[in-house]
């Protein structure tokens, strides 16, 4: 028997759309007791016209321009936080105190101190919670994790990650406003470190264990931009680019790079691990492919025959691959939007007595800590222990 789960989504932008679609689709592909109901949505008063169109398109039963009213409603079970980063702290704490289930977009907070208060609130209230690091639910990345756990990489030596885009290169691109709030430090907290590298750090620690030490450098290439809200030219305080070296607790070495100034790169996120027995590589712009190099048989430790060595491209669409038995026939790919559906399917399963959902807010606080230490290292120009 289905159990309605009344959802309020706060935010009607890019992530609001992605989450609304996932709630609408999850029960079509996964057998879950809970049935998400699009009960209410929120945006600022200034965006009321956009909110009305959003609510109509996705079939929300109601809408409001005061998020606190939605948090207080007794007919709302779950608060989904898709608003800009500076609002996460207050919304999550209020939702926790109201006893709501909470879904929060990444990065969790503006700082580690904020994240700690949020974690304290949800744990004190005992409410179920998840943070939407959706790339863990890309089937090929989940297969990456499976290959590691099966011992096919062996002792890890290197981990490297990139996350590059190009949409802010022009000096005439404003900061702030609805579209470009990620360039305003007062709203976003940080630049590529919190927005992009948070994803890279989350997957890195999920795949390769905790990062122990970092040394970083950041750059802001365009120092001043016109603000979309005020029309005034203001200083830019976010990082346009960040690179850092990392030492993992398991002794492996890591390199991380992220920029919004990589001409031609739209959402180029890669990760590679090199180990004693093999290597694995993934590129988000080719998301249905996982590349794997087998050097030694994990069962025997013996090197495979020389004439059979080489990188293989695994087309991650078979029923045996993570999540794919819920989708189409082998050979048919799924896309970006499906990562959110997979994530909500796992979260609903956790509400129904299944495995604990990760990452929760405590896990995401760990990622926030690494982000903060990366920025601290860049500020002081020295290695920093996590």
N, C-alpha and C positions, 0 to 999 in steps of 0.2 A: 504494500500500500504506500502511495506517495505521501510525502510530508512536505507541505509548503514551507519555503524558506523565504521570507519577505526581505527583499534587498533594497537598500537605498544607496545609490551611487552618487558620490560627491565629485562633481567635475564632468563637463560635457565636451572635453577636447579629445585628443588622440587616444589617451588611455581610457577615458570614459566610453568611447566607442568600442575599443578592444574588449573591455570587461563586459559591456552590455551584450555584445555578440556572444561571448563565451557563456554567460549565464543563460542566454536564449538557446544555445546549442548543446550544452553538456549532456542533458538527459536524452538527446537524440542518439548519442553514440556510446554513452556509458550507463550501465545499470546502477542507478543510485536511488536510495530511498528519498533523499531530499530533492525537492523540485524548486529551483530558484524562481521567484516571482519578482518581476520588475515593479516594485511598489512605489518608489519615489526617486527623484533625482534633484540635484542642487547645482546652481551656479550663482554668481554674484548678480545683484540687481542690475548692474550695467550690462549684463549679458542675457537679460530676460528673453529677448527675441530669439537668441540662439538656443536658450534652454527650452523654450516652447517647441521649437522645431525638433530638437533632440528628443524630447519626451514623446512627441507624436511619431517620429520615425521609429523609435525602438519600442513603443508601446507601454511607456510608464504610466501607471495609474494616476500619479500626482507629481507635483513639483513644488519646490520652495526656493526662495532666495535667502533663507536663514537656515544654515546647516544645524544650528543648535535645536531647532524645532524638530528636525528629522531624528536627531539623536534621542530626543525625549519621547518620541512617539512609541506607544506601547505595541503598535502593530508592525514595527520594524524589528527584524531579528538580526540583520547583518548590516554593518556600515562599511562601505567600500570607499577608501580614500584615494581619489584620483586627482586631488587638487594640488597646486604647486607646493613645493617642499616646505615653505615657511609655515604652512598651515597644519602640517602633519601632527606636530606635537600636541597642539590644543585639541584637535579633533579626536585623536586616538585616546587621550586621557579622558575626555568627556564621554566618549563611547564606552570605554572600559568601565567607568564609574556608573554608567547606565546599564551595564551588564550585557552589552551587545557583542556578538561575534564581529571580529574586525579583519578586514583585508586592507593592506596598505601597499601602495606603490613604492618603488625604490627611488632614490635612497631613503632609508627609514626616516632620517632626521637631518637637521642642519648641522648637528655636531654630536659628538659622543655624549656630552652632558645631557642634551635633549633626549637622545636615544635611551639613556639609562633611566630617565624619568618615565618614559613611555613603557619600557620593559617592566619597571616596578609597578606601574599602574595595571597593566594587563595581567601580571602574575598575581598581584594582590586580589584582583577581581576574579581571577580564575577563568577568564574568557578565552575561547579558542581564537587563534590569530594566525595569519600568514602574511608574508611579505612577497610581493610578486616579482621575484627574480625568475622570470619566465624562461630564460634560456636553459635552465636545468631540465625543462620539459621538451626541448628539442630532441626528437628521437635519436639523432646521430650523436648528440652530446651525452645522452643517457647511455648509449652504446659505448661511447668513449669510457664512461665510468665503469661499465660492465667489463670491458676489456682489461682495465687496470685491476679490478677486483679478482679477475680470473688469473692474475699473475702473468699476463702476456707481455707486459712492459718490464716487469722485474724491478730491480733497484732503479729509482729515477735519478737521472743526472741533471737534466735541464727541463725547465718549463718556460715557455715564452708566449706572450699574448699581445695582440694589437687590437685597438678599437679606433678606427679612423673614419672621419666624415669630412665634408667640405663646405657646409652650408653657411658659414659665417665669415668667409674670407673677405668679402667686400667691405671697405671702410664705410660705405653708405648704409650698411645693415644696422638698424637701430637696436638698442637694448630695451628690455622691458616690454610691457603690453601683453596681450593674449598669446601672440605667436612666439615671442622671443624672450619670455621671462627667464629662460635658462641662462641668459647673458647678464642678468641683474643679480648681483650677489645677495642683495637684501631679500630676494625671493627664492633663489636657488641654493644659496649657501656657498657652493663652489661651482666650478665649470666642469671640464671633462672628467675630473677626478671623481666627483660624486655622480655625475650623469652617466658616464660611459665606463670608466674604470671600475666603478662599483660592481658592474656586471662581471668584468674580467676577474676581479678579486674574489667575488662570490664563487664563480665556477672554478677558479684556481684552487681555492682552499677546499672546495667540495671534492675535486679530483685528486689533489696532491697534498692535502693536509695544511696545517697552519703555517702562515708566514711568520718568521722569527725576527727578521731585521730588514730594514729598507733604507735606501738612500735615493733621493729624488731631486729632480729639477723641473720647474714649471716655467711657462712663458705666456705672456699676454702680448700678442703681436700688435693689436690696435688698442692704444692706451685710452682713447676717449671715443665715445659714441653718443649720438643723440638719443635721448630717452623717449620711447614711444608715448609715454603718458604725459610727460611734462613739456616735451619739445626742446628741452635744454640739453646742451652738450655736457655730459658728465663722465667722470673717471670710470673706467672699466676695472672691476676688482676680481673678476673670475679668471680662472686659468683657461687659456685657449688650447694649451698643449701641456702634457705631462709625460715624463718618462722616469721610470725608477727601476733600480736593481733590487732584487729580493733574495734573501736566504731563507729557505723553508726549514722547518723543524726536522725534516728527514734528511737534511744535508744537501738537497738539490739546490741549484741556482736558478733564479728566475729573472726574466726581463719583461717589462711591461711598457707599452707605449700607447698614448692616445692623443689625438688631435682633431680639431675641426678645420684644419688647414691642409688637408691632404687632397689636393685637386683630383677630382675623378672618383674619389671614394665616397660612397653614399651611406653605407652601414656595414663597413668592412671590419668584422670582428673575427679574429683567428685565434686559435690556441693549438699548441704543439707540446707534446711531451716526448723526451728521448730517454730511454732506459737501457738497462743491460740486455734485455731480451727482445726489445722492439721499440717502435715509435708509433705515435698516433697524431694525426693532424686534422683540424676542422676549420672550415671557412663558412661563416654565417651567410655569405652571399651565394653559397652553393650548399644549402642547408640539408639536402637529402643525401649528401655524399660524406662518408667518413673515410679518410685515407689511413691505411695501416701497413706498417712494415714489420714483418715477422723475421726475427733473427734466430731465435732459439725456441724449441718446444718447451712450454712451461712445465709439462709433466716430467720430462727427462732432463731438461737443461742442455740437451744436445743441439748444436747448430744444424739448421735445416740445409738441404743440399744447395750448393752454390747456384745451380742453374734454376732454382726456384725462388731465389731471393729477389726482392724488388717491392716497391710500393704497390699495394692493391687498393682499388677504389670500390668501397662497399656501398652499394645502392640501398639505403636504409628504408626499405618499404616492405620487407617480408613480414609475415605474421609473427615470426620469431623475434623480430626487433622490438625494442621498447615502444609501447603504446600502439603499434601499428595494427594489431589484431582488431582494434576498435574502429579502424578507418576503412580504406579501400582495398582492392585486390593488389597483390604485389606488382610493383612497377609504377603504381599511381602515387604521386607525391602529395604531401600535405604542406601547408605554409605557415607563415608567421602567426596568423590568428589562432591556429590550432594549438600553439604552445600554451595559450591562456586557457583553452578548453581542457587540455591535459592537466594543467595545474589545478583548475577548479574541480576536476574529477577526483584528483588525489586528495584535495582538501575536504570535499564532501565525504569521501571514504573515511577520512580520519574522524569526522564528526559522527560516523556510524560505527565506530569501534575498530576501525582499521589502523594501519601504521600511522604514527605521529607525523604530521605534516612538517616538512622542512623545505625552505628556511622559515622558521617562525621569527618573532621579533628579537628574541635573544640571539639567535644565530645572525640575524641581520645587523644587530648591534656590533658584533664582531667585525663585520665588513665595514661598518661605520668607523670603528676604531682604526682599522688599517688605513682607510681613506684619510682620517685626521692625522695619523702619523706620517703618511706620505706628504701631506701638505706641510706638516711641521718640519720634516726633513728638508723640503725644498726651501723653507723659510730660513733655516739655520745653516744649511749647506753641509750637513753631517749625517752619518749613519744614525738611525734611531731604532731602538729595540721596541718591538710590539708588546 
